[in-house]
Amino acid sequence: MFHIPTPLNALIKTAAWTALSLLATSTSVYANCDNTDIKPGLKQQFSTSWGIEYSGERFQSSAKTSINANNASTLSLKWAYGLSTNRPRSYPLVTEDTIFIGDGGNGLVALDKETGCVRWENTSIKDISTSIVSEQVDGRTVLVFSGRLSGVHAVDASTGDKIWTSAPKVHPVPMFSGSPLAYKDTVFVPISSMEIGLSANPFYGCCTTSGGMAALDIRTGELLWYRPTVEEAGSVVTGTHFLFVEKRGPSGAPVWGSPMLDTKRDLLFYGSGQNYSLPASLTSDAIFAVHIKTGEIAWVEQFTAGDTFNMACTTSVDHPNCPSTMGPDVDFGAPPLLTQMPSGEDILIAGQKSGQVYGINPDNGKTVWSTRFGRGGPLGGVHWGIAANPELGLAFIPISDVPAFPSDLPPAPGLYAVDVKDGSLRWSVEREAACEERSCWAGLSAAITAGPNIVVAGAMDGMLEIYRADDGEKLWSYNTKKEYDAVNALPTKGGTLDAHGAMLAGDLLIVSSGYGSFQQQEGNALLVFGTTEEQAQ
Amino acid sequence: MKDSTMLAGRGRRFFATIIDVIVTPIVGVAIMLVTGILESAEAYASTEQTVARVLLLAISSYFVVHGWLLFSRSQSLGKSLLRIMIVDNSSGEPASFWKLILLRLWALPLIYLLAIPMAAIIPILDQAFIFGKSRRCLHDYLCSTKVVKRP
């Protein structure tokens, strides 16, 4: 019998599946809510941003979720929804009866929490790449989120109608890939830059822009303040190539992770990425603390100096735009979290792509403890998000260690629990991949989520797992990498679990499976799980 | 001049086109480097901004390479090197500049752009016409021109 070689076979399958998906998407197959009130309930919201709560702990207490260590093993799939993107990166906002989520080319959709039918959709914004956050404004609930290139958007949660769109031109080529955070009258918006990719063009003079944090008026979208991470970006000409193309710096230090908010100190904390070009600044791979009213810096602390990297380096280290002292590319993408030590004192915990985790004094930025897990790399180490359980005094660290740059260190993908007071290891789980393809890796790149004595972790091999928080015992697992009969009848399959990770909301566990970036396994499955007891009711 | 034996050979036309296809982008790159038109972040501030700059670069490159030759001798650089020229199909006289620029240069590319789903096949179709008896490409028919040996 004729046998197609495995890679070719996979390629053909992928192409056929993608074509089928696109065809189905173009015909707009929806499951509209015929017998349901299309107005979403808005009395209860289960999260505020990528860090779930302002504290960034990514912790849902028993007041916010009924899923715990006692019933986690009874979780089963309730329904699946086929998203219109193979690289979903929208963290949903869940209310008592609705899931708001970015649905690729379909825009923003409001899905009925029980059935997945569509209450309303706003198809005008097709590049949603962040969490959906909300705030009460003049008596109505406003949803805020960002489109990767289209800017920041505010819509009415009841109807999906647009309120405003704002793309602050803080520099010529901003990218809005980090999740915003809404607090009272202000929306805080992380700013990255397209220069990370433009640099791959050898005729481009890399680089002149800076990452930063913008604050917008939640009523109008007007810019209130902007805090660049690099002062006087692009002010130094560091050389020329092809006779005329000027290399410039310093640049970069993008902010692409969600910020977290300390309402006690009125400080916003967030991490920055690497510099795009030389000279390196003192603010790349750093944690920033800024005052929420003015954007003034309270403190900034750098954890890796001299890290310069851009996409030119992925084509060749001899690329004229690749910095001569190419750095390890070890940004802070995971939001820092603020939690309490048993003494009652606050501690800020930040995880870096290097695999290094830091306990930091939130008042002055000084390192209290640091510890390292795995070997780290451009895709983590710690990639998208750590979590903490304040009831147990533990922080949970997911390690990706996906192969990217050559390294002499062995990878150690898995989940690590540390004592928040000193960073000492309490337990760890080293993972092995559930499949063997090149795109299948055991690592935990996605942000993890903590709940009542549980930790929910999504792996790059497609496995969704729940561990007991106090000892690391695996309580439940589910292989999301398969095909589904979706409620909206789109061809739907799972793949790599990455980026925003899982959401615990009320009696549901929600995750999107598939992440077709960085040669990982694409997929478009939004999966909603419930416990047996919940489904019996 | 109206004698069909004066028609340029397909081989010469092919190599003339190859020369033009190679030289024009090289000059375009040189112009891009000197002017810095696509070198800075401002060039990519919006899709419209980028498209406008690329179009400007393409037009200026074409005129720098071929403008004077087309105006004075009805030839592109490649055609000049291979001693062939563009003439009006009916009169046999050198084709007018406006026809060479507006129709020959822009009509077909515009059709390509408007017919985006079929864009890949149009240039092939255009060139396939050269194998007809009168050795005229589709763009020759659209512009009432033909390519002949230079006397």
Interface residues (C-beta under 8 A of the other chain):
Chain A: K169 H171 P172 V173 S193 M194 E195 L198 N201 F203 Y204 G205 C207 T208 T209 F242 L243 F244 V245 E246
Chain B: V29 M32 L33 V34 G36 L38 E39 S40 A41 E42 Y44 A45
